[in-house]
Amino acid sequence: MTALISQDAFWIPEGEGKWSRPLRFLPGESGWVELMRLDPGVRLGLHRHTGLVHAYNVQGSRRLCTGRVPSSPGCGSRSSPAPPSSC
């Protein structure tokens, strides 16, 4: 017998219009790989990353607090941890 599981069962709600789907946890608590899903028009609050970030847009685009649009569908970007004075 095969159990059918909805694809939505793998998405974790993180707030209004935001979900994440963990794909892999890296060894030694050094990080993780996830998919992030946002409803159109959802804005993430100002935040910083303590390590490197590799972002790849599957669909849609994003705008940084500086106004720069670093990627659109099919494009990726990489950024270093943000210094305390950014934005």
Phi, psi and omega in degrees: 000135179254128178273132176264127180240129178298140176300332178292341181294340183269356180265132181258119178292133181240359182158181181299112177077016182227132177224156173229154178226102180297136178249324182199140173254128185279154183297150176065029181053036183273357178149192180206167176240131181215159167262140175241133179240127179235140171292151178306136178086353180289136177247136175271144177293159177302131181207167178235157176247141181271351179220185180295148177235128174245114183243139179225121179275119176278321181207146179083194179215172179221156181233131178280168180296343177279351183095348180289140175255099187283341181200155176231180184308133179084000180249156179231172177207161178225138178221152177274167175305140182283135175290156183305335184271359184289138180056000000 
